[in-house]
């Protein structure tokens, strides 16, 4: 079997060469209007109705369709034998209707003949070899898979690249490493570790491998990590797997760029961490690194609906994706029209959702998918149309969005934001935290559950935020406040960068379990919170899962029910910090719970426990105010998001996430409500109907 390290290095080099050559020839043309789209599969339709579907799409204002990303077995029915009939039919029908097309490389669902001829392409995981059937069941590093994938990618791109309807490509689909951990991958990981730690004794020390005789005394003795009980080793392997995804997407992007027209863009539909819906930071991909070889980032965002629709997941996913390429607008490649039965939207919610995506900076909103499949696992994941393919209430509401975007898309595209607050997240911290999840209140609590409440508090207060990571290229000094939840694992240099930002005049809000371990998930040999301790002006050496612990005197004025410490409780002792809140319990001393420390020209606040959502909102509101950021009067369920249009005018999206009408005294400059065309005066009271939307361009 070919050496994986050599394959990966060659793939990245080829991608870089293709990128540089493509950049030298011409820049890809990104959307100059807001695109409104669906995914479409002629291969799945129960009858020949492509012309009728194209007609219905055009009537609804659909301007772009994504095709082909899951149809390898139809495109290449046996090795090297290609049939592009369905692709050609779709391109012809959509071009005739004036609808543009994004072509997906079909590599995330392998054909049966490939699994039969090369069974080793099925991924080997700690649970064993995958069976054929599910999608994403392949080893993305396997040479036979790579050869077959390259063949179908090149054939497909060469076939479609000159068609006038094709504006861009999606590489693969919601790509991950799929826990690949077979012998080839293990060997490549050992090679990577050997490069990072030329001295094996250094690796043993960095990872603490003397424990339970896990010490590795010879590179030849390096065991499979599948059975590891060492978080340092396991998380190093997880980081390596994330790197495989980055390299794989760079390889695909390089292939596509080498064959596509220079004006066609390349994207990928990243997905988020999942908790019954799109929820938090994706643990299996470093999105900031994986987005670098793309022309524009894409995202799939699925969220609760009906009475559970808050817009928070739409905003979080959008803010994260916009931040991947330092503020560049992005494409929503997939979101729900109907989705699962419990997601069937109330009247008005489809419009609210669509414009909420635009309010975060999306340049495209596309539904998965056009019409619901009649077969297999996604039978009840419904598209715009149900299995009867007939117009319905969702289709009718989508048509109103399409009509608005035909008119307003060129104005609303490329919304620019300059946010004063950032949320700082990290895959390394996530892996470390989740290696030792908090077990409290009968639940196992992971990193995203510690992060999201802080973002959610900002969202409810209408404070917009960027989302940074250690791989971000944005300058920390661009922000007045950086919120850093549970930075469990981080290098000294990473923490020093955050502390230096505070020392120079910024404000940092750290939360519990931050600074606990270094980048190798090895606990710091120091009083906690380690490298944060001096900047935060606190120290501790004990912690517990609190039970019956409150905050003394209800310092945030939230009432008895919310004045509770939950999940985790660090016994903070101030050194130079001011105490903002103390714990209260009949047996525990009154240790500090929340502190604030002047540090250089700035300040560092540390929260040593997991507060209730109400307390988090109070803490965050204090930090925002101390950073000199005006707190908007509007609060959830009235969400206000905005930015600057291409013409230089400010725009504000007013979004009512409620079944009740909402009123707002418009306190900003007057202008025009774009959906209705009506003038808006400064101070005028605007009323939004239930689940309603208004968009005000200020003059």
Protein Blocks (a to p, Z undefined) as FASTA:
>chain_A
ZZfklmmmmmmmmmmmmmmmmmmmoccdddfbdcddddddfklpmbdcklmmmmmmmmno
pabdcehklmmmmmmmbghiacfklmmmmmmmmmmnopacddddfklbccfklmmmmmml
pccdfkbpcdehiehibcfkbmklmmmmmmmmmmmmmmmmmpmklnbdcehjhiaekopa
bfklmmmmmmmmmmmmmplklmmmmnopmgghlacfbfklpccfklpcbfklmmmmmmmm
mmmmmmmmmmmmmmmmmmmcfkbccddddddddehiafbdcfkbcfklmmmmpmbdcddd
dddehjllnolmmmmmmmmmmmmngoiacddfbdcfklpmkloccehjlmmmmmmmmmno
pabdcdddfbdcfehjllmmccfbdfkopacfklmmmmmmmmmmmmmmmmmgoiacddfb
dcdddfklmmmmmmmccdeehiacdfklmmmmmmmmmmmnopacddddfkbcbdfklpfb
dcdehilbacfklmmmmmmmmmnopacdddehihkbcfkopacddddehjlmmmnopacf
bdcddehiacehilnonojklmccehiacddddfkbccfbdcddfkbccddfbdcddehj
bccdddfbdcdfklmmmmmmmmmmmnopacdfbdcfbdcdddddfkopacddddddbfbd
cddddfbdcdddfknopacdehiacdddehiacddddZZ
